[in-house]
């Protein structure tokens, strides 16, 4: 594996976007003017509200993409392989319980037990 390059974009003293990300992490509910003032105070960068909005939007896009990839852990299959696995598990449940009604009542009992 190759060695990682040192990235100057991660240094908030050199990168406006990195400085904005750090301030937003500390103040997630702050508006753009408050973020701009904090960036100016902490890192010395003058940023306009458009750049702050772009950084916030990109951050939200990454967060949303990560949420969709982890839906299986919350009980919702995402890809074809996970759907096939879920169908096979349901098929095994039907074989064990004998009928759809029995399987549904068993699942309902498990839901109420939790």
N, CA and C of each residue as an Amber inpcrd file, in Angstrom:
protein
   342
   0.8450000  -1.1600000   0.0000000   0.0000000   0.0000000   0.0000000
   0.8990000   1.2330000   0.0000000   0.5090000   2.2350000  -0.7830000
   1.3340000   3.4290000  -0.8620000   1.1140000   4.3210000   0.3530000
   2.1070000   5.1240000   0.6290000   2.0200000   6.0320000   1.7730000
   1.0850000   7.1860000   1.4440000   0.4100000   7.6810000   2.4590000
  -0.4990000   8.8040000   2.2540000   0.2940000  10.0860000   2.0570000
  -0.2000000  10.9120000   1.1320000   0.4170000  12.2140000   0.9340000
  -0.0820000  13.1650000   2.0070000   0.7570000  14.1010000   2.3710000
   0.2840000  15.1140000   3.3050000  -0.6000000  16.0710000   2.5200000
  -1.7810000  16.2990000   3.0190000  -2.7640000  17.0960000   2.3030000
  -2.8880000  18.4560000   2.9720000  -2.5660000  19.5060000   2.2120000
  -2.6550000  20.8500000   2.7860000  -4.0990000  21.3000000   2.9100000
  -5.0400000  20.5860000   2.2600000  -6.4510000  20.9580000   2.3520000
  -7.0310000  20.6770000   3.7290000  -6.3830000  19.8380000   4.5060000
  -6.9140000  19.5280000   5.8320000  -6.4500000  20.5280000   6.8890000
  -5.5350000  21.4160000   6.5280000  -5.0480000  22.4220000   7.4710000
  -5.9760000  23.6310000   7.4300000  -6.6970000  23.9180000   8.5110000
  -7.6610000  25.0190000   8.4830000  -7.0170000  26.3970000   8.3580000
  -5.7220000  26.5010000   8.6560000  -5.0440000  27.7900000   8.4850000
  -4.8250000  28.0990000   7.0060000  -4.7570000  27.0440000   6.1610000
  -4.5150000  27.2300000   4.7320000  -5.7790000  27.0670000   3.9030000
  -6.7230000  26.2800000   4.3780000  -7.9120000  25.9440000   3.6010000
  -9.1590000  26.5660000   4.2190000  -9.8570000  27.3550000   3.4170000
 -11.0890000  27.9850000   3.9030000 -12.1620000  26.9330000   4.1650000
 -12.2810000  25.9550000   3.2670000 -13.3160000  24.9280000   3.4270000
 -13.0900000  24.1080000   4.6880000 -11.8410000  23.7850000   4.9550000
 -11.5400000  23.0300000   6.1730000 -11.8710000  23.8480000   7.4150000
 -11.5670000  25.1330000   7.3640000 -11.9030000  26.0050000   8.4930000
 -13.4110000  26.0710000   8.6900000 -14.1570000  26.1650000   7.5870000
 -15.6220000  26.2150000   7.6710000 -16.1600000  24.9170000   8.2640000
 -15.6280000  23.7700000   7.8010000 -16.0880000  22.4750000   8.3230000
 -15.8460000  22.3680000   9.8250000 -14.7050000  22.8340000  10.2870000
 -14.4080000  22.7580000  11.7250000 -15.3420000  23.6440000  12.5360000
 -15.6320000  24.8370000  12.0210000 -16.5290000  25.7400000  12.7460000
 -17.9400000  25.1730000  12.7540000 -18.3860000  24.6100000  11.6230000
 -19.7330000  24.0300000  11.5490000 -19.8470000  22.8440000  12.5070000
 -18.7700000  22.0840000  12.6440000 -18.7960000  20.9470000  13.5700000
 -18.9830000  21.4190000  15.0090000 -18.3670000  22.5560000  15.3440000
 -18.5080000  23.0980000  16.6970000 -19.8500000  23.7860000  16.8980000
 -20.3750000  24.4260000  15.8270000 -21.6260000  25.1890000  15.9130000
 -22.5890000  24.7180000  14.8160000 -23.2100000  23.5430000  14.9510000
 -24.0140000  22.9880000  13.8560000 -25.2800000  23.7730000  13.5360000
 -25.8160000  24.5130000  14.4800000 -27.0680000  25.2250000  14.2220000
 -26.8530000  26.6990000  13.9050000 -25.6110000  27.1400000  13.8030000
 -25.3300000  28.5560000  13.5530000 -25.6690000  28.9300000  12.1150000
 -26.0920000  30.1810000  11.9210000 -26.3740000  30.6450000  10.5620000
 -25.0650000  31.0430000   9.8770000 -25.1620000  31.4120000   8.5920000
 -23.9580000  31.6470000   7.8010000 -23.1510000  32.8430000   8.2950000
 -23.8190000  33.8840000   8.7520000 -23.0660000  35.0520000   9.2220000
 -22.2950000  34.7310000  10.5010000 -22.8720000  33.9180000  11.3730000
 -22.1670000  33.5200000  12.5960000 -20.9750000  32.6260000  12.2680000
 -21.1510000  31.7300000  11.2900000 -20.0510000  30.8570000  10.8780000
 -18.9350000  31.6920000  10.2520000 -19.2990000  32.6550000   9.4060000
 -18.2960000  33.5120000   8.7670000 -17.5070000  34.3010000   9.8110000
 -18.1950000  34.8140000  10.8200000 -17.5150000  35.5660000  11.8770000
 -16.5770000  34.6610000  12.6750000 -17.0170000  33.4360000  12.9610000
 -16.1760000  32.5060000  13.7170000 -14.9480000  32.0900000  12.9130000
 -15.1140000  31.8800000  11.6100000 -13.9760000  31.5280000  10.7550000
 -12.9750000  32.6790000  10.7330000 -13.4770000  33.8940000  10.6470000
 -12.5990000  35.0750000  10.6450000 -11.8420000  35.1830000  11.9700000
 -12.5260000  34.9660000  13.0920000 -11.8930000  35.0720000  14.4080000
 -10.8740000  33.9620000  14.6510000 -11.2490000  32.7200000  14.3320000
 -10.4060000  31.5800000  14.6850000  -9.2630000  31.3460000  13.7020000
  -9.5390000  31.5260000  12.3940000  -8.5540000  31.1420000  11.3890000
  -8.0800000  32.2920000  10.5090000  -8.7400000  33.4520000  10.5920000
  -8.3020000  34.6110000   9.8360000  -8.7430000  34.6470000   8.3850000
  -9.6380000  33.7520000   7.9760000 -10.1220000  33.7350000   6.5900000
 -11.3770000  34.5840000   6.4640000 -11.4680000  35.3210000   5.3680000
 -12.6980000  36.0370000   5.0510000 -13.4740000  35.1720000   4.0660000
 -14.6400000  34.6930000   4.4690000 -15.4490000  33.8340000   3.6050000
 -16.8260000  34.4500000   3.4370000 -17.4130000  34.2280000   2.2490000
 -18.7700000  34.7260000   2.0370000 -19.7750000  33.6170000   2.3200000
 -21.0320000  33.9870000   2.3710000 -22.0720000  33.0340000   2.7580000
 -22.2610000  31.9390000   1.7140000 -21.9750000  32.2420000   0.4340000
 -22.1330000  31.2240000  -0.6120000 -21.2040000  30.0400000  -0.3760000
 -19.9750000  30.3060000   0.0020000 -19.0210000  29.2220000   0.2490000
 -19.4750000  28.3820000   1.4410000 -20.0090000  29.0170000   2.4580000
 -20.4830000  28.2950000   3.6440000 -21.6510000  27.3910000   3.2760000
 -22.5700000  27.8950000   2.4500000 -23.7200000  27.0980000   2.0200000
 -23.2580000  25.8940000   1.2100000 -22.2690000  26.0780000   0.3320000
 -21.7570000  24.9660000  -0.4760000 -21.1270000  23.9000000   0.4210000
 -20.3490000  24.3170000   1.4050000 -19.7080000  23.3520000   2.3110000
 -20.7580000  22.5990000   3.1170000 -21.7890000  23.3040000   3.6090000
 -22.8650000  22.6390000   4.3570000 -23.6130000  21.6490000   3.4720000
 -23.8850000  22.0440000   2.2210000 -24.6130000  21.1720000   1.2990000
 -23.8220000  19.9090000   1.0110000 -22.5260000  20.0560000   0.7470000
 -21.6980000  18.8770000   0.4770000 -21.6360000  17.9610000   1.6910000
 -21.5740000  18.5510000   2.8850000 -21.5490000  17.7500000   4.1130000
 -22.8400000  16.9550000   4.2530000 -23.9760000  17.5900000   3.9570000
 -25.2620000  16.8980000   4.0430000 -25.3830000  15.8130000   2.9830000
 -24.8160000  16.0420000   1.7900000 -24.8610000  15.0230000   0.7420000
 -24.1080000  13.7760000   1.1740000 -22.9600000  13.9470000   1.7950000
 -22.1760000  12.8090000   2.2780000 -22.9280000  12.0900000   3.3850000
 -23.5300000  12.8490000   4.2910000 -24.2750000  12.2370000   5.3950000
 -25.4590000  11.4410000   4.8710000 -26.1740000  11.9630000   3.8820000
 -27.3140000  11.2470000   3.3160000 -26.8670000   9.9890000   2.5950000
 -25.7360000  10.0470000   1.8950000 -25.2390000   8.8720000   1.1850000
 -24.8630000   7.7860000   2.1860000 -24.2740000   8.1630000   3.3010000
 -23.9110000   7.1740000   4.3150000 -25.1460000   6.5550000   4.9470000
 -26.2090000   7.3130000   5.1160000 -27.4320000   6.7790000   5.7050000
 -28.0420000   5.7090000   4.8120000 -28.0590000   5.9130000   3.4980000
 -28.6880000   4.9440000   2.6090000 -27.8980000   3.6520000   2.5520000
 -26.5990000   3.6990000   2.7570000 -25.8030000   2.4840000   2.7100000
 -25.9170000   1.6620000   3.9800000 -26.4550000   2.2250000   5.0420000
 -26.5240000   1.4980000   6.2980000 -27.9550000   1.1030000   6.6550000
 -28.8540000   1.1080000   5.6930000 -30.2390000   0.7830000   6.0070000
 -30.4180000  -0.6700000   6.4100000 -29.5830000  -1.5690000   5.9460000
 -29.7330000  -2.9690000   6.3090000 -29.5820000  -3.1370000   7.8100000
 -28.7260000  -2.3410000   8.4220000 -28.5430000  -2.4560000   9.8670000
 -29.7800000  -1.9940000  10.6270000 -30.6300000  -1.1790000   9.9970000
 -31.8670000  -0.7410000  10.6440000 -33.0520000  -1.5990000  10.2340000
 -32.8160000  -2.6610000   9.4600000 -33.8840000  -3.5800000   9.1160000
 -34.4250000  -3.4550000   7.7110000 -33.8310000  -2.6270000   6.8700000
 -34.3170000  -2.4520000   5.5060000 -33.2430000  -2.8960000   4.5210000
 -33.5090000  -3.9330000   3.7170000 -32.5240000  -4.3720000   2.7340000
 -32.2910000  -3.2980000   1.6730000 -31.0500000  -3.1500000   1.2280000
 -30.7120000  -2.1160000   0.2600000 -30.4500000  -2.7170000  -1.1100000
 -29.5070000  -3.6300000  -1.2160000 -29.1140000  -4.1770000  -2.5030000
 -29.8260000  -5.4790000  -2.8160000 -29.5740000  -5.9800000  -4.0330000
 -30.2100000  -7.2160000  -4.4850000 -29.8020000  -8.4010000  -3.6150000
 -28.5500000  -8.4530000  -3.2260000 -28.0710000  -9.5640000  -2.3990000
 -28.7920000  -9.5740000  -1.0520000 -29.0000000  -8.4100000  -0.4870000
 -29.6800000  -8.3350000   0.8050000 -31.1540000  -8.7020000   0.6740000
 -31.7780000  -8.3250000  -0.4460000 -33.1780000  -8.7180000  -0.6610000
 -33.2890000 -10.2340000  -0.8010000 -32.3660000 -10.8450000  -1.5230000
 -32.3890000 -12.3040000  -1.6930000 -32.1990000 -12.9900000  -0.3440000
 -31.2820000 -12.4660000   0.4610000 -31.0610000 -13.0240000   1.7970000
 -32.3230000 -12.9090000   2.6510000 -32.9970000 -11.7640000   2.5810000
 -34.2280000 -11.5670000   3.3540000 -35.3240000 -12.5160000   2.8900000
 -35.4150000 -12.7450000   1.5890000 -36.4330000 -13.6630000   1.0580000
 -36.1500000 -15.0930000   1.5110000 -34.8830000 -15.4870000   1.5130000
 -34.5340000 -16.8360000   1.9680000 -34.8660000 -17.0260000   3.4490000
 -34.6170000 -15.9980000   4.2490000 -34.9520000 -16.0760000   5.6760000
 -36.4570000 -16.1930000   5.8590000 -37.2180000 -15.4240000   5.0720000
 -38.6800000 -15.5010000   5.1520000 -39.1720000 -16.8800000   4.7260000
 -38.5340000 -17.4540000   3.7270000 -38.9110000 -18.7910000   3.2610000
 -38.6560000 -19.8310000   4.3580000 -37.5450000 -19.7140000   5.0550000
 -37.2550000 -20.6260000   6.1610000 -38.2740000 -20.4690000   7.2860000
 -38.6820000 -19.2320000   7.5550000 -39.6890000 -18.9800000   8.5820000
 -41.0090000 -19.6480000   8.2060000 -41.3850000 -19.5580000   6.9280000
 -42.6280000 -20.1980000   6.4830000 -42.5510000 -21.7150000   6.6190000
 -41.3980000 -22.3030000   6.3200000 -41.2500000 -23.7510000   6.4550000
 -41.3910000 -24.1760000   7.9130000 -40.8110000 -23.4060000   8.8180000
 -40.8300000 -23.7590000  10.2330000 -42.2250000 -23.5900000  10.8230000
 -42.9030000 -22.4860000  10.4930000 -44.2070000 -22.2080000  11.0980000
 -45.3440000 -22.9320000  10.3990000 -45.2130000 -23.2670000   9.1340000
 -46.2400000 -24.0310000   8.4350000 -47.1980000 -23.1980000   7.6110000
 -47.4830000 -21.9680000   7.9900000 -48.3990000 -21.1370000   7.2080000
 -48.0450000 -19.6590000   7.3940000 -48.6030000 -18.8510000   6.5110000
 -48.3600000 -17.4110000   6.5750000 -48.9730000 -16.8260000   7.8430000
 -50.1750000 -17.2910000   8.1970000 -50.8360000 -16.7790000   9.4030000
 -50.0060000 -17.0560000  10.6550000 -49.4620000 -18.2710000  10.7520000
 -48.6230000 -18.6040000  11.9070000 -47.3460000 -17.7540000  11.9330000
 -46.7630000 -17.5340000  10.7550000 -45.5470000 -16.7210000  10.6800000
 -45.8270000 -15.2800000  11.0970000 -46.9610000 -14.7320000  10.6410000
 -47.3260000 -13.3580000  10.9930000 -47.5810000 -13.2370000  12.4880000
 -48.2890000 -14.2150000  13.0610000 -48.5650000 -14.1440000  14.5000000
 -47.2770000 -14.2880000  15.3110000 -46.3450000 -15.1110000  14.8420000
 -45.0570000 -15.2460000  15.5170000 -44.2740000 -13.9340000  15.4660000
 -44.2520000 -13.2980000  14.3040000 -43.5450000 -12.0190000  14.1720000
 -44.1890000 -10.9320000  15.0300000 -45.5170000 -10.9260000  15.0880000
 -46.2080000  -9.9540000  15.9410000 -45.8820000 -10.1830000  17.4120000
 -45.7960000 -11.4520000  17.8070000 -45.4490000 -11.7620000  19.1920000
 -44.0240000 -11.3120000  19.5080000 -43.1270000 -11.4660000  18.5530000
 -41.7540000 -11.0080000  18.7610000 -41.6840000  -9.4900000  18.8660000
 -42.4960000  -8.7920000  18.0620000 -42.5020000  -7.3240000  18.1150000
 -43.0250000  -6.8180000  19.4490000 -44.0580000  -7.4610000  19.9790000
 -44.6170000  -7.0020000  21.2520000 -43.7040000  -7.3620000  22.4180000
 -42.8880000  -8.4080000  22.2670000 -41.9730000  -8.8110000  23.3330000
 -40.8410000  -7.8030000  23.4950000 -40.4920000  -7.1130000  22.4440000
 -39.3970000  -6.1290000  22.5130000 -39.9400000  -4.8760000  23.0500000
